[in-house]
Amino acid sequence: MPRTIGEKYEIAIALMLSLLVAVAIVTSKVRYTGSDPRGSLVVAESVLRNGTIKLDQYDANYLKDLGTRIYQNAGHSYYLFPLGTSVLSIPAVAAANAIGIEMVQSEHRVQMILTILTAMLMIAMLYRLARQFLEPGNAALAAGLFWFGTSLASTGATALWSHNLATLFGLIALDLAIRDSKAEHSRSWARIGLCLFLAYFCRPTLSLLSPFLLLFLFARHRLAAVKAGLVLAALLGGFVAFSQHEFGQVLPSYYLPSRVSGASDVTTALYGNLFSPARGLLVFSPFLVAVWLCARRAPETFRLNPLWWGLGLAWPVLHLIVISRFPHWWAGWSYGPRLLMDVLPGLFLLTLRAWPTALDTRRLRIAAAVLAVTAVFSVFVHTCQGLYNGYSLLWNAEPPIDQNPQNLFDWKYPQFLHTRTRHQERVREYGPKSEVSSQLKD
């Protein structure tokens, strides 16, 4: 059936946004492919070549070089981080292997290709969700601001983190559930259940999304919500059976709830995740608050059952509390609020609810001006600094952030304003250089 002019226009906007994202990633200078994501595609290669997620067949020196990314279980070597990204990357790794590209030597390149594809899908999905509530122009602005002004850019565009696909599947599940909640019949329950599982499979903290989303769907389509829950439960049961067979425990170690517990000072972690100059969500993306200055009575297009607040607010708040109980709540060598990237789909729904669609009063015009200023700042922080300023990465190394977590609260040298000059001053004040400096090009 031929597409209408309107449909072609919508596709053109989505493609334009995706192209802008691709250009930003291709031209960026900051990469975290050597961080936690390193080794994830080697697992995919091991499945293809050896039929197992074990990495015993790889050179001992290579495994040693992976450091804490590798752990031992029953005498076998395993990749520590979530399995979802590795498993879902198998087709891409198979294609790379077919043309002679091996992951031990070239994982960085394949990671970045998959990072670009994931980011392009992400912004297209943001636009798709925004179009449920806003006309094309405002939907494109909201989607663009949310990608370029949040960790979707500064984290999701720097490597194939476990966050990337997890957040994408969470966003797809959210979009499907909202569409079904507006329709007479739910036709997406199987896809919703599958996406909820895949989001969890890629990043276990996404398990927090499932109860809120299923409850939201239940308010409108009870049977569909139950069916989606059964699909999710069946897939989780299969995963538990696999884990019991492979590891001799109910879940792989990274998925165990005990992992996110043990923080000595949860209050400090909560404050740091929201307001610190290195990891603070509201410091790095202040437009998330400023947009609510523009809020007024919900427009007719935003006709959702009240349980959408669970998706937009309760889920992110619960996630914030959970990650703040993690002893390593600042997520090591990162930029900004990396561990809060998972709940950005919910915060996007909040942003859409408050997005200004008319400026017919003086108050709204002033509020929109404040939103514009904070939006520019957020894009500067996440895109300009997060993707193009190598000193934002080096901030973690000199001095090492994991040994000096007090620096997370140092407003004298905030990570988002780091420069060569400020870095040199900081090194003189706090300690000697590390080997990372020699790898950084101006």
C-alpha positions in Angstrom: 0.0 0.0 0.0 1.6 3.4 -1.1 2.7 5.7 1.7 0.9 9.0 2.1 2.8 12.3 2.1 2.4 12.6 5.8 3.9 9.1 6.4 6.8 10.0 4.1 7.3 13.2 6.1 7.4 11.3 9.3 10.0 8.8 8.0 12.1 11.7 6.7 12.2 13.3 10.1 13.1 10.1 11.8 15.9 9.5 9.2 17.2 13.0 9.6 17.4 12.6 13.4 19.1 9.2 13.0 21.6 10.7 10.6 22.5 13.5 13.0 23.1 10.9 15.7 25.3 8.8 13.4 27.4 11.8 12.4 27.8 12.8 16.1 29.1 9.4 16.9 31.4 9.0 13.9 33.0 12.3 14.5 33.3 12.0 18.3 36.6 11.7 20.0 35.7 10.0 23.3 35.5 6.2 23.4 34.8 3.9 26.4 35.1 0.6 24.4 38.1 -0.4 26.5 36.0 -0.1 29.7 33.3 -2.6 31.0 32.0 -3.4 27.4 35.4 -4.8 26.4 35.0 -8.6 26.0 31.3 -8.6 25.4 31.7 -9.4 21.7 34.3 -12.0 22.4 31.6 -13.9 24.3 29.5 -13.7 21.1 32.4 -15.0 19.1 32.9 -17.9 21.6 29.3 -18.9 21.2 29.8 -19.0 17.4 33.1 -20.9 17.4 32.9 -23.0 20.5 29.2 -23.2 21.3 29.7 -21.8 24.8 29.9 -18.6 26.7 33.0 -19.9 28.5 36.1 -18.1 27.4 38.5 -21.0 28.2 39.7 -21.3 24.6 41.1 -17.8 24.5 44.8 -17.0 25.2 45.6 -16.7 28.9 47.4 -13.4 28.4 44.3 -11.9 26.7 42.1 -13.0 29.5 44.5 -11.6 32.1 44.5 -8.3 30.2 40.7 -8.2 30.6 41.2 -8.0 34.3 38.1 -7.8 36.5 35.9 -8.3 33.5 36.7 -12.0 33.8 35.8 -14.2 36.8 36.2 -17.8 37.5 33.4 -20.3 38.1 34.0 -24.0 38.6 37.4 -23.7 37.0 36.1 -21.9 33.9 36.5 -18.3 32.7 33.4 -16.1 32.2 32.7 -12.5 31.2 31.4 -10.7 34.3 28.9 -8.3 32.8 25.4 -9.1 31.5 25.0 -11.6 28.8 22.2 -9.9 26.8 24.4 -7.7 24.7 26.7 -10.5 23.8 23.9 -12.9 22.8 22.1 -10.3 20.8 25.3 -9.3 19.0 25.9 -12.8 17.7 24.6 -12.0 14.1 26.8 -8.9 13.8 29.9 -10.8 15.1 29.1 -13.7 12.7 29.1 -11.2 9.8 32.4 -9.7 11.0 34.0 -13.1 11.3 32.8 -14.0 7.8 35.0 -11.2 6.4 38.0 -12.0 8.5 37.4 -9.6 11.5 38.2 -11.2 14.8 37.0 -9.8 18.1 40.3 -10.0 20.1 41.9 -7.7 17.6 39.0 -5.6 16.3 36.3 -5.6 18.9 36.5 -1.8 19.2 35.5 -1.3 15.6 32.5 -3.7 15.7 31.4 -2.2 19.0 31.2 1.2 17.5 29.3 0.1 14.5 26.7 -1.5 16.8 26.7 1.6 19.0 25.8 3.7 16.0 23.0 1.4 14.9 21.6 1.2 18.4 21.7 5.0 18.8 20.0 5.5 15.5 17.2 3.1 16.5 17.0 4.9 19.9 16.3 8.3 18.6 13.9 7.0 16.0 12.0 5.3 18.8 12.1 8.5 20.9 10.5 10.3 18.0 7.9 7.6 17.5 6.9 7.8 21.2 6.8 11.6 21.1 4.5 11.6 18.1 1.9 9.9 20.2 1.5 13.2 22.1 3.1 16.0 20.0 3.0 17.3 16.4 6.0 16.5 14.2 8.0 19.6 14.9 7.8 19.5 18.7 8.2 15.7 18.7 11.5 16.1 16.7 12.7 18.8 19.1 11.8 16.7 22.2 13.5 13.6 20.8 16.6 15.5 19.7 17.0 17.3 23.0 16.5 14.1 24.9 19.2 12.2 23.0 21.8 15.0 22.7 21.1 16.4 26.2 21.3 13.2 28.3 23.4 10.1 28.9 22.0 8.6 25.7 24.7 10.6 24.0 27.5 10.8 26.6 27.2 7.2 27.6 25.3 5.4 24.9 27.4 6.9 22.0 30.8 6.1 23.5 30.7 2.2 23.5 28.4 -0.7 23.4 27.5 -0.6 27.0 25.0 -3.0 28.5 22.8 0.1 29.0 22.4 0.6 25.2 20.2 -2.3 24.2 18.6 -2.5 27.6 17.4 1.1 27.3 16.3 0.5 23.7 14.2 -2.5 24.6 12.7 -0.7 27.6 11.7 2.2 25.3 10.1 -0.1 22.8 8.1 -1.9 25.5 7.0 1.5 26.9 5.9 2.7 23.4 4.0 -0.5 22.7 2.2 -0.4 26.0 1.1 3.2 25.6 -0.1 2.5 22.1 -2.1 -0.5 23.3 -3.5 1.5 26.2 -5.0 3.9 23.7 -6.4 1.2 21.4 -9.6 -0.9 21.8 -7.6 -4.1 21.7 -4.1 -5.0 22.7 -2.1 -6.7 19.9 1.4 -6.2 21.3 1.3 -8.3 24.5 3.8 -10.9 23.1 6.2 -8.2 22.0 5.9 -6.4 25.3 6.7 -9.5 27.3 9.7 -10.2 25.0 11.0 -6.6 25.2 10.7 -6.6 29.0 12.8 -9.8 29.1 15.4 -8.6 26.7 15.8 -5.3 28.6 16.4 -7.3 31.8 18.6 -9.8 29.9 20.8 -6.9 28.8 20.8 -5.1 32.1 19.2 -6.6 35.3 18.2 -3.3 36.8 15.6 -3.1 34.0 13.6 -5.7 36.0 12.2 -2.7 37.9 10.3 -1.6 34.7 8.2 -4.7 34.4 5.8 -4.4 37.3 5.1 -0.7 36.5 4.5 -1.3 32.8 2.4 -4.4 33.3 0.3 -2.6 35.9 -0.2 0.3 33.5 -1.3 -2.1 30.7 -3.5 -4.0 33.1 -5.6 -0.9 33.8 -6.8 -1.0 30.2 -6.3 -4.5 28.9 -6.2 -7.0 31.8 -5.9 -10.2 29.7 -3.2 -8.7 27.6 -1.2 -7.7 30.6 -1.5 -11.2 32.0 -0.4 -12.7 28.7 2.6 -10.3 28.5 3.5 -11.3 32.1 3.3 -15.0 31.2 5.6 -14.5 28.2 8.0 -12.6 30.5 7.8 -15.4 33.2 8.4 -18.1 30.6 11.5 -16.5 29.3 12.8 -15.8 32.8 12.2 -19.4 33.6 14.3 -20.5 30.6 17.0 -18.1 31.7 17.0 -19.5 35.3 17.2 -23.1 33.8 20.2 -22.0 31.7 21.9 -20.4 34.6 21.4 -23.4 36.8 22.9 -25.6 34.2 25.8 -23.3 33.3 26.7 -21.8 36.7 25.1 -24.1 39.2 23.1 -21.1 40.6 19.7 -19.6 40.0 21.1 -16.6 38.1 24.5 -15.4 36.9 26.4 -13.5 39.5 25.9 -10.1 37.9 22.1 -10.6 38.0 21.8 -11.5 41.7 20.0 -8.8 43.7 22.7 -8.9 46.3 25.0 -7.1 43.9 23.2 -3.8 44.4 23.5 -3.6 48.1 26.0 -2.8 50.7 26.6 1.0 50.2 27.9 2.5 53.4 26.1 5.8 52.9 23.0 5.7 50.8 22.1 9.3 51.5 25.5 10.4 50.0 24.9 8.2 47.0 21.4 9.6 46.4 22.7 13.1 46.6 25.7 12.3 44.3 23.4 10.7 41.7 21.3 13.8 41.6 23.4 16.8 42.4 27.2 16.0 42.3 29.3 17.8 39.6 30.4 14.4 38.3 27.4 12.1 38.3 24.4 14.4 39.1 21.5 13.8 36.8 19.9 17.2 37.5 23.3 18.9 37.1 24.1 17.3 33.8 20.6 17.6 32.4 18.8 20.5 34.1 16.2 20.7 31.4 14.5 17.7 33.0 13.4 20.1 35.8 13.1 23.3 33.7 10.6 21.7 31.3 8.1 21.5 34.2 8.0 25.2 34.4 6.1 25.0 31.1 3.6 22.4 32.4 -0.1 23.1 32.5 -3.2 21.0 32.3 -2.6 17.8 30.3 -3.5 18.2 26.6 -6.1 16.0 25.0 -3.4 14.0 23.3 -2.1 12.9 26.7 -5.1 10.7 27.6 -3.4 7.9 29.6 -4.6 6.2 32.7 -3.1 7.7 35.9 -0.7 4.7 36.3 1.5 6.3 33.7 3.0 8.2 36.7 4.4 4.8 37.7 6.3 4.6 34.5 7.4 8.3 34.4 8.2 8.9 38.0 7.9 5.9 40.4 10.1 3.6 38.2 12.9 6.2 37.9 12.8 7.0 41.7 12.9 3.3 42.6 15.8 2.8 40.2 17.6 5.7 41.8 17.2 4.2 45.3 18.4 0.8 44.1 21.6 2.0 42.4 22.3 4.3 45.3 22.6 1.1 47.5 25.4 -0.1 45.2 28.8 0.4 46.9 30.3 1.5 43.6 27.4 3.9 42.8 29.5 6.3 40.7 30.1 3.5 38.1 33.8 3.8 38.0 35.3 5.5 34.9 32.2 7.1 33.5 30.9 10.4 32.4 27.9 11.9 34.2 24.9 9.8 35.5 25.7 6.6 33.5 23.7 4.3 35.9 20.6 6.4 35.4 20.6 5.9 31.6 18.3 2.9 32.0 15.3 5.0 33.2 15.6 7.7 30.6 12.5 6.3 28.7 10.4 6.9 31.8 11.8 10.4 32.2 11.1 11.1 28.5 7.5 10.3 29.1 7.5 12.9 31.9 9.1 15.4 29.6 6.5 14.8 26.9 3.8 15.5 29.5 5.2 18.9 30.3 6.5 19.9 26.8 5.3 23.4 25.8 3.0 23.2 22.8 1.9 26.8 23.0 3.3 30.1 24.3 0.2 32.1 24.8 1.0 33.7 28.1 3.9 35.7 29.5 4.6 33.0 32.1 4.9 30.3 29.4 7.2 32.4 27.3 9.5 33.0 30.2 9.4 29.3 31.2 10.2 28.3 27.6 13.2 30.7 27.6 14.5 29.0 30.8 13.9 25.6 29.1 15.8 26.7 26.0 18.8 27.9 28.1 18.9 24.6 30.1 18.5 22.6 27.0 21.5 24.3 25.3 23.6 23.7 28.5 22.5 20.0 28.6 23.5 19.5 25.0 26.8 21.2 25.6 27.5 19.0 28.6 26.5 15.6 27.1 27.4 16.1 23.4 30.2 18.7 23.2 31.9 17.7 26.4 30.9 14.1 26.7 31.7 13.2 23.0 34.3 15.6 21.9 36.3 16.5 25.0 38.9 13.8 25.8 39.7 15.5 29.1 36.2 14.5 30.4 37.4 10.9 30.2 40.8 11.7 31.7 39.1 13.3 34.6 38.5 9.8 35.9 42.1 8.8 35.7 44.1 11.6 37.3 43.7 11.0 40.2 41.9 7.6 39.9 38.3 8.2 40.8 37.8 4.7 42.4 40.5 5.5 44.9 39.4 9.1 45.4 35.6 9.1 45.3 35.5 12.4 47.3 36.4 14.1 44.0 32.9 13.3 42.8 31.7 16.2 44.9 34.5 18.6 43.9 32.9 21.7 42.4 36.4 23.3 41.9 37.0 20.8 39.0 33.6 19.6 37.8 33.9 16.8 35.2 31.6 18.6 32.7 33.8 21.6 32.5 37.2 19.8 32.3 39.7 21.2 29.9 43.4 20.8 29.3 44.3 23.8 31.4 42.0 22.8 34.2 43.4 19.3 34.1 47.0 20.4 34.4 46.0 22.5 37.4 44.2 19.6 38.9 47.1 17.2 38.4 49.5 19.7 40.1 47.1 20.0 43.0 46.0 16.4 43.5 48.7 14.1 42.2 50.9 12.8 39.4 49.9 11.9 35.9 48.9 8.4 34.8 49.7 6.4 31.7 46.3 7.5 30.2 47.7 11.0 29.5 50.1 9.7 26.9 47.1 8.2 24.9 45.2 11.5 24.8 45.6 13.7 21.7 44.7 17.3 21.7 
